[in-house]
Amino acid sequence: MIAPKVSGHISFVKCCYQSVYGMIESSWEKTNDKVKYHLEIPANVICSFSVANQSYELKAGTYDFLI
């Protein structure tokens, strides 16, 4: 599960994790009054992404959200 918490004075975060299925990447960046989220999920992985009181089930691929 990826559930970023955006708050405070931090304006950008990027992290990655080398799983047995491949690299999982997640980042977010504050842009004016919105937040841009970027996720990369490797093959054979299903990821839960929870943000802004919404949840998404993501299959392998690259995703961008502007919330």
C-alpha positions as CSV (number, residue, x, y, z in Angstrom):
1,M,0.0,0.0,0.0
2,I,1.2,3.5,-0.9
3,A,-0.5,6.2,1.2
4,P,1.5,9.5,1.0
5,K,0.9,12.2,3.7
6,V,1.5,15.6,2.3
7,S,1.9,18.3,4.9
8,G,4.3,20.9,6.3
9,H,7.1,22.6,4.5
10,I,8.2,19.6,2.5
11,S,7.5,20.3,-1.2
12,F,8.8,17.1,-2.9
13,V,9.4,13.5,-2.0
14,K,10.7,10.6,-4.1
15,C,11.3,7.0,-2.9
16,C,11.8,3.6,-4.4
17,Y,11.9,0.0,-3.2
18,Q,13.5,-2.9,-5.0
19,S,11.0,-5.7,-4.5
20,V,11.4,-9.3,-5.8
21,Y,9.2,-8.3,-8.7
22,G,11.1,-5.2,-9.7
23,M,11.5,-1.5,-8.7
24,I,8.5,0.2,-7.1
25,E,8.7,4.0,-7.3
26,S,6.6,6.7,-5.7
27,S,6.9,10.5,-5.7
28,W,4.8,13.6,-5.0
29,E,5.4,17.3,-5.6
30,K,3.3,20.3,-4.5
31,T,2.3,22.5,-7.4
32,N,0.4,25.7,-6.4
33,D,-2.8,24.4,-4.8
34,K,-2.5,20.8,-6.1
35,V,-0.2,17.8,-5.6
36,K,1.2,15.8,-8.5
37,Y,1.7,12.1,-7.6
38,H,3.8,9.7,-9.8
39,L,3.9,5.9,-9.3
40,E,5.6,3.1,-11.2
41,I,4.5,-0.4,-10.4
42,P,6.4,-3.4,-11.8
43,A,4.9,-6.4,-13.6
44,N,2.9,-9.0,-11.6
45,V,2.2,-6.5,-8.8
46,I,-1.1,-5.0,-7.7
47,C,-0.8,-1.9,-5.5
48,S,-3.3,-0.1,-3.3
49,F,-2.9,3.7,-3.6
50,S,-4.7,5.8,-1.0
51,V,-4.8,9.6,-1.2
52,A,-7.3,12.4,-0.4
53,N,-9.9,10.0,1.0
54,Q,-9.9,7.9,-2.1
55,S,-8.4,4.5,-2.8
56,Y,-7.2,3.1,-6.1
57,E,-6.1,-0.5,-7.0
58,L,-3.3,-0.1,-9.5
59,K,-1.9,-2.9,-11.8
60,A,1.6,-2.8,-13.3
61,G,2.3,0.4,-15.1
62,T,3.1,4.1,-14.7
63,Y,0.6,6.5,-13.2
64,D,0.3,10.2,-12.7
65,F,-2.4,11.9,-10.6
66,L,-3.0,15.6,-10.1
67,I,-5.1,16.1,-7.0
